[in-house]
């Protein structure tokens, strides 16, 4: 799905997102405290609330580190997914050699062809857009 959202120009891979430095002191817990994580996420929230800047921080989807997708980001995702065209879905699939091989491999029958794969992607994108829209009404969602 992120590839489809990226096609809409809504992913910012240059922004690192909330960075919580791990402790290098062997006496301390090497993992960030809840307070440190909250502070980092709060800084991210404030940056994301700028009205002219509702873009997704790409790093949030590069790991399962319990990142918070803010309500504004979830709404932006929903809008981008709903705006995805067949040509954009095709471009995302064709840009991925693994997907292309699976679609063209005669021994793999799901999906049987590129057009079916595109339809499947667009259906899943609409369903995930609905989820994102609902999540935006309840404080966003976490990436686990």
Kinemage of the C-alpha trace (Angstrom):
@kinemage 1
@onewidth
@group {chain A} dominant
@subgroup {mainchain}
@vectorlist {calphas} color= white
{ca unk a 1} P 0.000 0.000 0.000
{ca unk a 2} L 2.839 2.374 0.746
{ca unk a 3} L 3.912 2.211 -2.893
{ca unk a 4} L 0.456 3.389 -3.961
{ca unk a 5} L 0.546 6.248 -1.457
{ca unk a 6} L 4.057 7.109 -2.609
{ca unk a 7} L 2.724 7.382 -6.186
{ca unk a 8} L 0.452 10.169 -4.895
{ca unk a 9} L 3.496 12.082 -3.602
{ca unk a 10} L 2.465 11.725 0.033
{ca unk a 11} L 5.509 9.930 1.486
{ca unk a 12} L 8.490 11.815 2.840
{ca unk a 13} L 11.479 9.461 2.925
{ca unk a 14} L 13.875 12.297 3.735
{ca unk a 15} L 12.421 12.932 7.160
{ca unk a 16} L 13.765 10.542 9.743
{ca unk a 17} L 10.778 10.776 12.065
{ca unk a 18} L 11.036 10.621 15.822
{ca unk a 19} L 14.511 9.493 16.752
{ca unk a 20} L 15.021 8.241 20.281
{ca unk a 21} L 18.699 7.646 21.004
{ca unk a 22} L 19.516 4.420 22.778
{ca unk a 23} L 21.675 4.693 25.850
{ca unk a 24} L 25.319 3.734 25.454
{ca unk a 25} L 25.853 3.472 29.208
{ca unk a 26} L 26.099 -0.262 30.109
{ca unk a 27} L 24.504 0.512 33.492
{ca unk a 28} L 21.389 1.943 31.857
{ca unk a 29} L 18.589 0.219 29.998
{ca unk a 30} L 19.634 0.321 26.294
{ca unk a 31} L 16.036 0.836 25.184
{ca unk a 32} L 14.372 4.252 25.248
{ca unk a 33} L 12.110 4.946 28.170
{ca unk a 34} L 8.419 5.553 27.699
{ca unk a 35} L 9.050 9.234 28.455
{ca unk a 36} L 11.728 9.493 25.733
{ca unk a 37} L 9.471 7.743 23.226
{ca unk a 38} L 6.551 10.031 24.139
{ca unk a 39} L 8.714 13.134 23.698
{ca unk a 40} L 9.936 11.975 20.296
{ca unk a 41} L 6.407 11.131 19.142
{ca unk a 42} L 5.082 14.438 20.460
{ca unk a 43} L 7.685 16.316 18.392
{ca unk a 44} L 6.561 14.299 15.367
{ca unk a 45} L 2.921 15.145 16.072
{ca unk a 46} L 3.640 18.848 16.233
{ca unk a 47} L 5.566 18.751 12.930
{ca unk a 48} L 2.774 16.784 11.254
{ca unk a 49} L 0.097 19.236 12.375
{ca unk a 50} L 1.451 22.021 10.206
{ca unk a 51} L -1.488 22.649 7.847
{ca unk a 52} L 0.528 22.718 4.637
{ca unk a 53} L 2.484 19.584 5.492
{ca unk a 54} L 0.431 16.446 5.810
{ca unk a 55} L 2.845 13.878 4.475
{ca unk a 56} L 3.676 10.450 5.791
{ca unk a 57} L 7.008 9.899 7.436
{ca unk a 58} L 8.276 6.914 5.448
{ca unk a 59} L 10.414 5.582 8.278
{ca unk a 60} L 7.243 4.767 10.213
{ca unk a 61} L 6.560 1.986 7.723
{ca unk a 62} L 10.102 0.646 7.498
{ca unk a 63} L 9.931 -1.219 10.810
{ca unk a 64} L 7.428 -2.594 13.286
{ca unk a 65} L 8.600 -0.351 16.116
{ca unk a 66} L 5.119 0.692 17.243
{ca unk a 67} L 5.159 4.008 15.365
{ca unk a 68} L 2.077 6.172 15.719
{ca unk a 69} L 0.373 7.145 12.458
{ca unk a 70} L -1.284 10.421 13.350
{ca unk a 71} L -4.919 11.179 12.479
{ca unk a 72} L -3.819 13.714 9.845
{ca unk a 73} L -1.457 11.122 8.326
{ca unk a 74} L -4.179 8.451 8.357
{ca unk a 75} L -6.545 10.830 6.530
{ca unk a 76} L -3.815 11.647 3.996
{ca unk a 77} L -3.290 7.912 3.450
{ca unk a 78} L -7.014 7.342 2.947
{ca unk a 79} L -7.217 10.185 0.423
{ca unk a 80} L -4.137 8.989 -1.476
{ca unk a 81} L -5.324 5.379 -1.606
{ca unk a 82} L -8.771 6.411 -2.839
{ca unk a 83} L -7.165 8.574 -5.547
{ca unk a 84} L -5.022 5.699 -6.867
{ca unk a 85} L -5.610 4.990 -10.542
{ca unk a 86} L -5.202 1.716 -12.430
{ca unk a 87} L -2.136 3.157 -14.168
{ca unk a 88} L -0.510 3.992 -10.827
{ca unk a 89} L -1.246 0.500 -9.471
{ca unk a 90} L 0.213 -0.986 -12.660
{ca unk a 91} L 3.368 1.149 -12.288
{ca unk a 92} L 3.843 -0.001 -8.682
{ca unk a 93} L 3.422 -3.675 -9.630
{ca unk a 94} L 5.668 -3.434 -12.674
{ca unk a 95} L 8.384 -1.692 -10.654
{ca unk a 96} L 8.661 -4.722 -8.356
{ca unk a 97} L 10.485 -7.606 -10.078
{ca unk a 98} L 9.250 -10.136 -7.499
{ca unk a 99} L 5.623 -9.180 -8.163
{ca unk a 100} L 6.184 -9.217 -11.910
{ca unk a 101} L 7.722 -12.713 -11.766
{ca unk a 102} L 4.833 -14.025 -9.636
{ca unk a 103} L 2.256 -12.597 -12.029
{ca unk a 104} L 3.967 -13.936 -15.159
{ca unk a 105} L 4.981 -17.336 -13.696
{ca unk a 106} L 2.742 -20.020 -15.205
{ca unk a 107} L 3.089 -22.175 -12.070
{ca unk a 108} L 1.574 -19.413 -9.917
{ca unk a 109} L -2.126 -18.922 -10.536
{ca unk a 110} L -2.879 -16.167 -8.040
{ca unk a 111} L -3.224 -13.672 -9.573
{ca unk a 112} L -3.571 -15.204 -13.018
{ca unk a 113} L -2.676 -12.000 -14.870
{ca unk a 114} L -1.666 -8.367 -14.434
{ca unk a 115} L -5.208 -7.002 -14.796
{ca unk a 116} L -6.457 -9.245 -11.971
{ca unk a 117} L -3.488 -8.209 -9.832
{ca unk a 118} L -4.333 -4.543 -10.421
{ca unk a 119} L -7.976 -5.120 -9.500
{ca unk a 120} L -6.912 -6.975 -6.335
{ca unk a 121} L -4.566 -4.142 -5.336
{ca unk a 122} L -7.219 -1.470 -5.890
{ca unk a 123} L -9.799 -3.431 -3.860
{ca unk a 124} L -7.351 -3.843 -0.974
{ca unk a 125} L -6.378 -0.178 -1.249
{ca unk a 126} L -10.030 0.890 -0.888
{ca unk a 127} L -10.465 -1.364 2.148
{ca unk a 128} L -7.310 -0.023 3.786
{ca unk a 129} L -8.436 3.541 2.962
{ca unk a 130} L -11.669 2.848 4.877
{ca unk a 131} L -9.610 1.573 7.821
{ca unk a 132} L -7.366 4.667 7.725
{ca unk a 133} L -10.389 6.966 7.629
{ca unk a 134} L -11.927 5.268 10.685
{ca unk a 135} L -8.585 5.247 12.501
{ca unk a 136} L -8.218 8.995 11.894
{ca unk a 137} L -11.374 9.508 13.946
{ca unk a 138} L -9.912 7.600 16.905
{ca unk a 139} L -6.403 9.018 17.255
{ca unk a 140} L -4.637 7.225 14.400
{ca unk a 141} L -3.054 3.774 14.562
{ca unk a 142} L 0.201 2.097 15.462
{ca unk a 143} L 2.489 0.222 13.068
{ca unk a 144} L 3.373 -3.088 14.697
